[in-house]
Amino acid sequence: MIVRTGRLGAAAGILMCLQLAACAGTTTVRWVKTGADEEAIARELRDCNQRANAALASERGINQDINATLGRNWQLGGTLGIEDQAMGEQAAGYADQILNNCMQAKGFTKAS
């Protein structure tokens, strides 16, 4: 017998997985630049974070459109949770890339 839990159950499962992954893999990146004080670093990081957040919001909107088109197929195929998770990870990776590229374009490097 197959029991369908619906979108709410899948969404809750995905949220729990993402929270666990975030806790397990959270590391603080420290950006450095010769001659830059903490205030300058914080200011530039805020700017780059705003750009990354805008890109993430855009990607999430695109993902919602994709889900509206294909979500029913994924639900019937039993892959809705996997597809949602994959799209979320891809969007987060894209936002990270935007942040990294922005900080590097401003002359910052990651401290080791």
TIFI-171682 format. One record per residue: residue in three letters; x negated, z negated, y negated of N, C-alpha, C in turn. Coordinates in nm, 4 decimals. Layout:
N
<atom res="ALA" n_u="X" n_w="Z" n_v="Y" ca_u="X" ca_w="Z" ca_v="Y" c_u="X" c_w="Z" c_v="Y"/>
...
This chain:
112
<atom res="MET" n_u="-0.0834" n_w="0.0000" n_v="0.1168" ca_u="0.0000" ca_w="0.0000" ca_v="0.0000" c_u="-0.0892" c_w="0.0000" c_v="-0.1249"/>
<atom res="ILE" n_u="-0.0590" n_w="0.0860" n_v="-0.2190" ca_u="-0.1339" ca_w="0.0950" ca_v="-0.3443" c_u="-0.0527" c_w="0.0282" c_v="-0.4539"/>
<atom res="VAL" n_u="-0.1173" n_w="-0.0616" n_v="-0.5254" ca_u="-0.0518" ca_w="-0.1308" ca_v="-0.6352" c_u="-0.1149" c_w="-0.0834" c_v="-0.7656"/>
<atom res="ARG" n_u="-0.0348" n_w="-0.0372" n_v="-0.8554" ca_u="-0.0831" ca_w="0.0072" ca_v="-0.9859" c_u="-0.0657" c_w="-0.1074" c_v="-1.0850"/>
<atom res="THR" n_u="-0.1739" n_w="-0.1459" n_v="-1.1488" ca_u="-0.1676" ca_w="-0.2569" ca_v="-1.2434" c_u="-0.1369" c_w="-0.2103" c_v="-1.3845"/>
<atom res="GLY" n_u="-0.1484" n_w="-0.0827" n_v="-1.4111" ca_u="-0.1166" ca_w="-0.0294" ca_v="-1.5426" c_u="-0.2330" c_w="-0.0393" c_v="-1.6391"/>
<atom res="ARG" n_u="-0.2072" n_w="0.0063" n_v="-1.7593" ca_u="-0.3122" ca_w="0.0123" ca_v="-1.8616" c_u="-0.3580" c_w="-0.1254" c_v="-1.9060"/>
<atom res="LEU" n_u="-0.2649" n_w="-0.2206" n_v="-1.9126" ca_u="-0.3026" ca_w="-0.3527" ca_v="-1.9606" c_u="-0.4053" c_w="-0.4168" c_v="-1.8687"/>
<atom res="GLY" n_u="-0.3839" n_w="-0.4073" n_v="-1.7383" ca_u="-0.4792" ca_w="-0.4639" ca_v="-1.6433" c_u="-0.6136" c_w="-0.3938" c_v="-1.6498"/>
<atom res="ALA" n_u="-0.6106" n_w="-0.2635" n_v="-1.6614" ca_u="-0.7356" ca_w="-0.1880" ca_v="-1.6713" c_u="-0.8091" c_w="-0.2214" c_v="-1.8005"/>
<atom res="ALA" n_u="-0.7348" n_w="-0.2325" n_v="-1.9090" ca_u="-0.7968" ca_w="-0.2654" ca_v="-2.0371" c_u="-0.8588" c_w="-0.4051" c_v="-2.0332"/>
<atom res="ALA" n_u="-0.7890" n_w="-0.4994" n_v="-1.9715" ca_u="-0.8431" ca_w="-0.6353" ca_v="-1.9612" c_u="-0.9698" c_w="-0.6364" c_v="-1.8773"/>
<atom res="GLY" n_u="-0.9710" n_w="-0.5599" n_v="-1.7695" ca_u="-1.0890" ca_w="-0.5510" ca_v="-1.6846" c_u="-1.2071" c_w="-0.4902" c_v="-1.7575"/>
<atom res="ILE" n_u="-1.1815" n_w="-0.3867" n_v="-1.8334" ca_u="-1.2874" ca_w="-0.3217" ca_v="-1.9091" c_u="-1.3421" c_w="-0.4167" c_v="-2.0155"/>
<atom res="LEU" n_u="-1.2516" n_w="-0.4851" n_v="-2.0837" ca_u="-1.2949" ca_w="-0.5786" ca_v="-2.1870" c_u="-1.3833" c_w="-0.6876" c_v="-2.1286"/>
<atom res="MET" n_u="-1.3468" n_w="-0.7405" n_v="-2.0137" ca_u="-1.4276" ca_w="-0.8442" ca_v="-1.9504" c_u="-1.5651" c_w="-0.7897" c_v="-1.9126"/>
<atom res="CYS" n_u="-1.5705" n_w="-0.6695" n_v="-1.8578" ca_u="-1.6989" ca_w="-0.6090" ca_v="-1.8203" c_u="-1.7874" c_w="-0.5875" c_v="-1.9426"/>
<atom res="LEU" n_u="-1.7288" n_w="-0.5383" n_v="-2.0510" ca_u="-1.8062" ca_w="-0.5150" ca_v="-2.1719" c_u="-1.8567" c_w="-0.6451" c_v="-2.2318"/>
<atom res="GLN" n_u="-1.7748" n_w="-0.7500" n_v="-2.2268" ca_u="-1.8184" ca_w="-0.8786" ca_v="-2.2787" c_u="-1.9329" c_w="-0.9347" c_v="-2.1957"/>
<atom res="LEU" n_u="-1.9227" n_w="-0.9234" n_v="-2.0646" ca_u="-2.0308" ca_w="-0.9705" ca_v="-1.9791" c_u="-2.1585" c_w="-0.8915" c_v="-2.0024"/>
<atom res="ALA" n_u="-2.1444" n_w="-0.7617" n_v="-2.0149" ca_u="-2.2613" ca_w="-0.6775" ca_v="-2.0394" c_u="-2.3233" c_w="-0.7100" c_v="-2.1746"/>
<atom res="ALA" n_u="-2.2396" n_w="-0.7350" n_v="-2.2734" ca_u="-2.2914" ca_w="-0.7680" ca_v="-2.4063" c_u="-2.3676" c_w="-0.8999" c_v="-2.4034"/>
<atom res="CYS" n_u="-2.3159" n_w="-0.9977" n_v="-2.3320" ca_u="-2.3842" ca_w="-1.1275" ca_v="-2.3238" c_u="-2.5143" c_w="-1.1166" c_v="-2.2455"/>
<atom res="ALA" n_u="-2.5119" n_w="-1.0413" n_v="-2.1385" ca_u="-2.6295" ca_w="-1.0302" ca_v="-2.0523" c_u="-2.7396" c_w="-0.9471" c_v="-2.1164"/>
<atom res="GLY" n_u="-2.7023" n_w="-0.8458" n_v="-2.1918" ca_u="-2.8022" ca_w="-0.7533" ca_v="-2.2435" c_u="-2.8278" c_w="-0.7639" c_v="-2.3925"/>
<atom res="THR" n_u="-2.7793" n_w="-0.8683" n_v="-2.4559" ca_u="-2.7957" ca_w="-0.8815" ca_v="-2.5996" c_u="-2.9389" c_w="-0.9192" c_v="-2.6348"/>
<atom res="THR" n_u="-2.9999" n_w="-0.8372" n_v="-2.7152" ca_u="-3.1321" ca_w="-0.8679" ca_v="-2.7682" c_u="-3.1277" c_w="-0.8427" c_v="-2.9181"/>
<atom res="THR" n_u="-3.2039" n_w="-0.9188" n_v="-2.9906" ca_u="-3.2098" ca_w="-0.9015" ca_v="-3.1343" c_u="-3.3259" c_w="-0.8094" c_v="-3.1677"/>
<atom res="VAL" n_u="-3.2941" n_w="-0.7043" n_v="-3.2400" ca_u="-3.3968" ca_w="-0.6097" ca_v="-3.2838" c_u="-3.4430" c_w="-0.6529" c_v="-3.4221"/>
<atom res="ARG" n_u="-3.5700" n_w="-0.6605" n_v="-3.4389" ca_u="-3.6279" ca_w="-0.6965" ca_v="-3.5682" c_u="-3.6962" c_w="-0.5722" c_v="-3.6253"/>
<atom res="TRP" n_u="-3.6539" n_w="-0.5339" n_v="-3.7439" ca_u="-3.7094" ca_w="-0.4174" ca_v="-3.8110" c_u="-3.8157" c_w="-0.4622" c_v="-3.9108"/>
<atom res="VAL" n_u="-3.9247" n_w="-0.3861" n_v="-3.9181" ca_u="-4.0334" ca_w="-0.4196" ca_v="-4.0104" c_u="-4.0773" c_w="-0.2941" c_v="-4.0858"/>
<atom res="LYS" n_u="-4.1308" n_w="-0.3206" n_v="-4.2067" ca_u="-4.1863" ca_w="-0.2138" ca_v="-4.2894" c_u="-4.2872" c_w="-0.2792" c_v="-4.3820"/>
<atom res="THR" n_u="-4.4020" n_w="-0.2199" n_v="-4.3899" ca_u="-4.5063" ca_w="-0.2743" ca_v="-4.4762" c_u="-4.4554" c_w="-0.2841" c_v="-4.6190"/>
<atom res="GLY" n_u="-4.4678" n_w="-0.4029" n_v="-4.6764" ca_u="-4.4273" ca_w="-0.4249" ca_v="-4.8147" c_u="-4.2818" c_w="-0.4606" c_v="-4.8338"/>
<atom res="ALA" n_u="-4.2024" n_w="-0.4574" n_v="-4.7286" ca_u="-4.0597" ca_w="-0.4894" ca_v="-4.7411" c_u="-4.0377" c_w="-0.6378" c_v="-4.7145"/>
<atom res="ASP" n_u="-3.9644" n_w="-0.7029" n_v="-4.8061" ca_u="-3.9323" ca_w="-0.8437" ca_v="-4.7850" c_u="-3.8011" c_w="-0.8543" c_v="-4.7057"/>
<atom res="GLU" n_u="-3.7641" n_w="-0.9766" n_v="-4.6713" ca_u="-3.6439" ca_w="-0.9989" ca_v="-4.5883" c_u="-3.5177" c_w="-0.9467" c_v="-4.6567"/>
<atom res="GLU" n_u="-3.5118" n_w="-0.9607" n_v="-4.7883" ca_u="-3.3946" ca_w="-0.9132" ca_v="-4.8623" c_u="-3.3820" c_w="-0.7608" c_v="-4.8540"/>
<atom res="ALA" n_u="-3.4922" n_w="-0.6912" n_v="-4.8690" ca_u="-3.4912" ca_w="-0.5448" ca_v="-4.8605" c_u="-3.4547" c_w="-0.4993" c_v="-4.7200"/>
<atom res="ILE" n_u="-3.5091" n_w="-0.5679" n_v="-4.6211" ca_u="-3.4775" ca_w="-0.5331" ca_v="-4.4820" c_u="-3.3291" c_w="-0.5531" c_v="-4.4563"/>
<atom res="ALA" n_u="-3.2749" n_w="-0.6659" n_v="-4.5017" ca_u="-3.1323" ca_w="-0.6949" ca_v="-4.4808" c_u="-3.0446" c_w="-0.5916" c_v="-4.5515"/>
<atom res="ARG" n_u="-3.0819" n_w="-0.5529" n_v="-4.6729" ca_u="-3.0055" ca_w="-0.4545" ca_v="-4.7495" c_u="-3.0036" c_w="-0.3189" c_v="-4.6780"/>
<atom res="GLU" n_u="-3.1204" n_w="-0.2736" n_v="-4.6350" ca_u="-3.1282" ca_w="-0.1439" ca_v="-4.5669" c_u="-3.0583" c_w="-0.1476" c_v="-4.4314"/>
<atom res="LEU" n_u="-3.0688" n_w="-0.2606" n_v="-4.3634" ca_u="-3.0012" ca_w="-0.2753" ca_v="-4.2345" c_u="-2.8494" c_w="-0.2737" c_v="-4.2526"/>
<atom res="ARG" n_u="-2.8001" n_w="-0.3369" n_v="-4.3588" ca_u="-2.6560" ca_w="-0.3331" ca_v="-4.3881" c_u="-2.6100" c_w="-0.1894" c_v="-4.4109"/>
<atom res="ASP" n_u="-2.6884" n_w="-0.1143" n_v="-4.4879" ca_u="-2.6542" ca_w="0.0254" ca_v="-4.5141" c_u="-2.6477" c_w="0.1062" c_v="-4.3843"/>
<atom res="CYS" n_u="-2.7492" n_w="0.0897" n_v="-4.3012" ca_u="-2.7521" ca_w="0.1651" ca_v="-4.1750" c_u="-2.6416" c_w="0.1195" c_v="-4.0802"/>
<atom res="ASN" n_u="-2.6108" n_w="-0.0106" n_v="-4.0807" ca_u="-2.5008" ca_w="-0.0598" ca_v="-3.9975" c_u="-2.3673" c_w="-0.0021" c_v="-4.0425"/>
<atom res="GLN" n_u="-2.3481" n_w="0.0129" n_v="-4.1735" ca_u="-2.2254" ca_w="0.0738" ca_v="-4.2232" c_u="-2.2132" c_w="0.2185" c_v="-4.1749"/>
<atom res="ARG" n_u="-2.3241" n_w="0.2890" n_v="-4.1764" ca_u="-2.3229" ca_w="0.4277" ca_v="-4.1269" c_u="-2.2930" c_w="0.4322" c_v="-3.9773"/>
<atom res="ALA" n_u="-2.3539" n_w="0.3418" n_v="-3.9035" ca_u="-2.3313" ca_w="0.3366" ca_v="-3.7583" c_u="-2.1866" c_w="0.2987" c_v="-3.7275"/>
<atom res="ASN" n_u="-2.1315" n_w="0.2038" n_v="-3.8036" ca_u="-1.9920" ca_w="0.1630" ca_v="-3.7820" c_u="-1.8953" c_w="0.2756" c_v="-3.8143"/>
<atom res="ALA" n_u="-1.9255" n_w="0.3543" n_v="-3.9169" ca_u="-1.8416" ca_w="0.4697" ca_v="-3.9497" c_u="-1.8455" c_w="0.5722" c_v="-3.8366"/>
<atom res="ALA" n_u="-1.9641" n_w="0.5958" n_v="-3.7831" ca_u="-1.9776" ca_w="0.6892" ca_v="-3.6706" c_u="-1.9036" c_w="0.6365" c_v="-3.5486"/>
<atom res="LEU" n_u="-1.9119" n_w="0.5058" n_v="-3.5237" ca_u="-1.8431" ca_w="0.4457" ca_v="-3.4097" c_u="-1.6917" c_w="0.4582" c_v="-3.4255"/>
<atom res="ALA" n_u="-1.6405" n_w="0.4346" n_v="-3.5459" ca_u="-1.4967" ca_w="0.4485" ca_v="-3.5698" c_u="-1.4514" c_w="0.5919" c_v="-3.5447"/>
<atom res="SER" n_u="-1.5318" n_w="0.6862" n_v="-3.5885" ca_u="-1.4997" ca_w="0.8271" ca_v="-3.5650" c_u="-1.4975" c_w="0.8588" c_v="-3.4162"/>
<atom res="GLU" n_u="-1.5972" n_w="0.8112" n_v="-3.3433" ca_u="-1.6036" ca_w="0.8344" ca_v="-3.1986" c_u="-1.4854" c_w="0.7695" c_v="-3.1271"/>
<atom res="ARG" n_u="-1.4473" n_w="0.6512" n_v="-3.1703" ca_u="-1.3318" ca_w="0.5839" ca_v="-3.1091" c_u="-1.2048" c_w="0.6636" c_v="-3.1322"/>
<atom res="GLY" n_u="-1.1908" n_w="0.7213" n_v="-3.2516" ca_u="-1.0753" ca_w="0.8063" ca_v="-3.2793" c_u="-1.0726" c_w="0.9285" c_v="-3.1894"/>
<atom res="ILE" n_u="-1.1885" n_w="0.9894" n_v="-3.1708" ca_u="-1.1984" ca_w="1.1043" ca_v="-3.0810" c_u="-1.1624" c_w="1.0617" c_v="-2.9382"/>
<atom res="ASN" n_u="-1.2126" n_w="0.9464" n_v="-2.8973" ca_u="-1.1829" ca_w="0.8971" ca_v="-2.7626" c_u="-1.0333" c_w="0.8707" c_v="-2.7441"/>
<atom res="GLN" n_u="-0.9663" n_w="0.8218" n_v="-2.8476" ca_u="-0.8222" ca_w="0.8005" ca_v="-2.8391" c_u="-0.7499" c_w="0.9333" c_v="-2.8210"/>
<atom res="ASP" n_u="-0.7958" n_w="1.0351" n_v="-2.8913" ca_u="-0.7354" ca_w="1.1674" ca_v="-2.8755" c_u="-0.7563" c_w="1.2211" c_v="-2.7341"/>
<atom res="ILE" n_u="-0.8766" n_w="1.2038" n_v="-2.6827" ca_u="-0.9052" ca_w="1.2481" ca_v="-2.5457" c_u="-0.8182" c_w="1.1721" c_v="-2.4470"/>
<atom res="ASN" n_u="-0.8059" n_w="1.0415" n_v="-2.4675" ca_u="-0.7254" ca_w="0.9594" ca_v="-2.3783" c_u="-0.5784" c_w="0.9988" c_v="-2.3860"/>
<atom res="ALA" n_u="-0.5305" n_w="1.0340" n_v="-2.5047" ca_u="-0.3916" ca_w="1.0770" ca_v="-2.5183" c_u="-0.3665" c_w="1.2057" c_v="-2.4406"/>
<atom res="THR" n_u="-0.4678" n_w="1.2900" n_v="-2.4334" ca_u="-0.4542" ca_w="1.4169" ca_v="-2.3623" c_u="-0.4741" c_w="1.4015" c_v="-2.2118"/>
<atom res="LEU" n_u="-0.5762" n_w="1.3274" n_v="-2.1726" ca_u="-0.6137" ca_w="1.3197" ca_v="-2.0313" c_u="-0.5820" c_w="1.1867" c_v="-1.9638"/>
<atom res="GLY" n_u="-0.5402" n_w="1.0879" n_v="-2.0425" ca_u="-0.5190" ca_w="0.9536" ca_v="-1.9887" c_u="-0.4244" c_w="0.9472" c_v="-1.8718"/>
<atom res="ARG" n_u="-0.3170" n_w="1.0211" n_v="-1.8789" ca_u="-0.2196" ca_w="1.0198" ca_v="-1.7676" c_u="-0.2829" c_w="1.0751" c_v="-1.6399"/>
<atom res="ASN" n_u="-0.3608" n_w="1.1808" n_v="-1.6522" ca_u="-0.4295" ca_w="1.2363" ca_v="-1.5351" c_u="-0.5264" c_w="1.1345" c_v="-1.4759"/>
<atom res="TRP" n_u="-0.6020" n_w="1.0681" n_v="-1.5644" ca_u="-0.6968" ca_w="0.9672" ca_v="-1.5174" c_u="-0.6254" c_w="0.8507" c_v="-1.4514"/>
<atom res="GLN" n_u="-0.5105" n_w="0.8136" n_v="-1.5094" ca_u="-0.4329" ca_w="0.7040" ca_v="-1.4516" c_u="-0.3841" c_w="0.7410" c_v="-1.3124"/>
<atom res="LEU" n_u="-0.3326" n_w="0.8605" n_v="-1.2981" ca_u="-0.2850" ca_w="0.9053" ca_v="-1.1669" c_u="-0.3992" c_w="0.9176" c_v="-1.0670"/>
<atom res="GLY" n_u="-0.5164" n_w="0.9548" n_v="-1.1165" ca_u="-0.6328" ca_w="0.9691" ca_v="-1.0296" c_u="-0.7058" c_w="0.8380" c_v="-1.0048"/>
<atom res="GLY" n_u="-0.6634" n_w="0.7332" n_v="-1.0716" ca_u="-0.7259" ca_w="0.6029" ca_v="-1.0521" c_u="-0.8595" c_w="0.5863" c_v="-1.1220"/>
<atom res="THR" n_u="-0.8878" n_w="0.6721" n_v="-1.2187" ca_u="-1.0180" ca_w="0.6652" ca_v="-1.2873" c_u="-1.0063" c_w="0.6284" c_v="-1.4341"/>
<atom res="LEU" n_u="-0.8890" n_w="0.5855" n_v="-1.4783" ca_u="-0.8685" ca_w="0.5559" ca_v="-1.6196" c_u="-0.9684" c_w="0.4524" c_v="-1.6701"/>
<atom res="GLY" n_u="-0.9856" n_w="0.3441" n_v="-1.5977" ca_u="-1.0783" ca_w="0.2389" ca_v="-1.6394" c_u="-1.2213" c_w="0.2888" c_v="-1.6502"/>
<atom res="ILE" n_u="-1.2613" n_w="0.3669" n_v="-1.5527" ca_u="-1.3977" ca_w="0.4209" ca_v="-1.5522" c_u="-1.4182" c_w="0.5160" c_v="-1.6704"/>
<atom res="GLU" n_u="-1.3208" n_w="0.6014" n_v="-1.6939" ca_u="-1.3315" ca_w="0.6971" ca_v="-1.8040" c_u="-1.3332" c_w="0.6256" c_v="-1.9388"/>
<atom res="ASP" n_u="-1.2462" n_w="0.5257" n_v="-1.9561" ca_u="-1.2446" ca_w="0.4493" ca_v="-2.0808" c_u="-1.3786" c_w="0.3801" c_v="-2.1032"/>
<atom res="GLN" n_u="-1.4322" n_w="0.3201" n_v="-1.9983" ca_u="-1.5592" ca_w="0.2497" ca_v="-2.0095" c_u="-1.6714" c_w="0.3474" c_v="-2.0450"/>
<atom res="ALA" n_u="-1.6736" n_w="0.4615" n_v="-1.9795" ca_u="-1.7780" ca_w="0.5609" ca_v="-2.0059" c_u="-1.7712" c_w="0.6110" c_v="-2.1504"/>
<atom res="MET" n_u="-1.6502" n_w="0.6378" n_v="-2.1989" ca_u="-1.6367" ca_w="0.6840" ca_v="-2.3367" c_u="-1.6779" c_w="0.5748" c_v="-2.4348"/>
<atom res="GLY" n_u="-1.6449" n_w="0.4500" n_v="-2.4048" ca_u="-1.6847" ca_w="0.3390" ca_v="-2.4910" c_u="-1.8354" c_w="0.3222" c_v="-2.4966"/>
<atom res="GLU" n_u="-1.8989" n_w="0.3324" n_v="-2.3810" ca_u="-2.0452" ca_w="0.3208" ca_v="-2.3760" c_u="-2.1125" c_w="0.4360" c_v="-2.4494"/>
<atom res="GLN" n_u="-2.0572" n_w="0.5555" n_v="-2.4346" ca_u="-2.1135" ca_w="0.6716" ca_v="-2.5026" c_u="-2.1004" c_w="0.6548" c_v="-2.6543"/>
<atom res="ALA" n_u="-1.9864" n_w="0.6075" n_v="-2.7007" ca_u="-1.9660" ca_w="0.5868" ca_v="-2.8438" c_u="-2.0611" c_w="0.4800" c_v="-2.8979"/>
<atom res="ALA" n_u="-2.0785" n_w="0.3717" n_v="-2.8233" ca_u="-2.1701" ca_w="0.2654" ca_v="-2.8658" c_u="-2.3144" c_w="0.3159" c_v="-2.8698"/>
<atom res="GLY" n_u="-2.3522" n_w="0.3965" n_v="-2.7724" ca_u="-2.4861" ca_w="0.4546" ca_v="-2.7702" c_u="-2.5088" c_w="0.5464" c_v="-2.8890"/>
<atom res="TYR" n_u="-2.4071" n_w="0.6212" n_v="-2.9246" ca_u="-2.4166" ca_w="0.7104" ca_v="-3.0398" c_u="-2.4346" c_w="0.6294" c_v="-3.1682"/>
<atom res="ALA" n_u="-2.3596" n_w="0.5198" n_v="-3.1815" ca_u="-2.3720" ca_w="0.4342" ca_v="-3.2996" c_u="-2.5110" c_w="0.3715" c_v="-3.3058"/>
<atom res="ASP" n_u="-2.5642" n_w="0.3295" n_v="-3.1921" ca_u="-2.7004" ca_w="0.2754" ca_v="-3.1884" c_u="-2.8022" c_w="0.3800" c_v="-3.2328"/>
<atom res="GLN" n_u="-2.7813" n_w="0.5027" n_v="-3.1889" ca_u="-2.8717" ca_w="0.6110" ca_v="-3.2268" c_u="-2.8670" c_w="0.6356" c_v="-3.3774"/>
<atom res="ILE" n_u="-2.7471" n_w="0.6310" n_v="-3.4345" ca_u="-2.7319" ca_w="0.6488" ca_v="-3.5795" c_u="-2.8071" c_w="0.5376" c_v="-3.6534"/>
<atom res="LEU" n_u="-2.7906" n_w="0.4139" n_v="-3.6082" ca_u="-2.8590" ca_w="0.3004" ca_v="-3.6705" c_u="-3.0105" c_w="0.3171" c_v="-3.6624"/>
<atom res="ASN" n_u="-3.0602" n_w="0.3465" n_v="-3.5434" ca_u="-3.2049" ca_w="0.3629" ca_v="-3.5250" c_u="-3.2611" c_w="0.4760" c_v="-3.6107"/>
<atom res="ASN" n_u="-3.1939" n_w="0.5894" n_v="-3.6108" ca_u="-3.2408" ca_w="0.7039" ca_v="-3.6907" c_u="-3.2401" c_w="0.6718" c_v="-3.8394"/>
<atom res="CYS" n_u="-3.1380" n_w="0.6004" n_v="-3.8836" ca_u="-3.1273" ca_w="0.5628" ca_v="-4.0250" c_u="-3.2430" c_w="0.4722" c_v="-4.0641"/>
<atom res="MET" n_u="-3.2681" n_w="0.3683" n_v="-3.9859" ca_u="-3.3760" ca_w="0.2745" ca_v="-4.0190" c_u="-3.5117" c_w="0.3433" c_v="-4.0132"/>
<atom res="GLN" n_u="-3.5321" n_w="0.4300" n_v="-3.9157" ca_u="-3.6592" ca_w="0.5016" ca_v="-3.9056" c_u="-3.6771" c_w="0.5977" c_v="-4.0235"/>
<atom res="ALA" n_u="-3.5681" n_w="0.6606" n_v="-4.0674" ca_u="-3.5755" ca_w="0.7511" ca_v="-4.1830" c_u="-3.6124" c_w="0.6757" c_v="-4.3099"/>
<atom res="LYS" n_u="-3.5824" n_w="0.5472" n_v="-4.3145" ca_u="-3.6164" ca_w="0.4633" ca_v="-4.4290" c_u="-3.7569" c_w="0.4045" c_v="-4.4161"/>
<atom res="GLY" n_u="-3.8273" n_w="0.4406" n_v="-4.3078" ca_u="-3.9642" ca_w="0.3965" ca_v="-4.2901" c_u="-3.9832" c_w="0.2691" c_v="-4.2103"/>
<atom res="PHE" n_u="-3.8776" n_w="0.2211" n_v="-4.1463" ca_u="-3.8861" ca_w="0.0974" ca_v="-4.0677" c_u="-3.9216" c_w="0.1293" c_v="-3.9231"/>
<atom res="THR" n_u="-3.9832" n_w="0.0336" n_v="-3.8583" ca_u="-4.0107" ca_w="0.0409" ca_v="-3.7150" c_u="-3.9618" c_w="-0.0876" c_v="-3.6506"/>
<atom res="LYS" n_u="-3.9375" n_w="-0.0797" n_v="-3.5210" ca_u="-3.8951" ca_w="-0.1974" ca_v="-3.4464" c_u="-4.0165" c_w="-0.2827" c_v="-3.4168"/>
<atom res="ALA" n_u="-4.0038" n_w="-0.4120" n_v="-3.4424" ca_u="-4.1127" ca_w="-0.5059" ca_v="-3.4105" c_u="-4.1106" c_w="-0.5326" c_v="-3.2616"/>
<atom res="SER" n_u="-4.2275" n_w="-0.5485" n_v="-3.2029" ca_u="-4.2342" ca_w="-0.5743" ca_v="-3.0601" c_u="-4.2469" c_w="-0.7220" c_v="-3.0309"/>
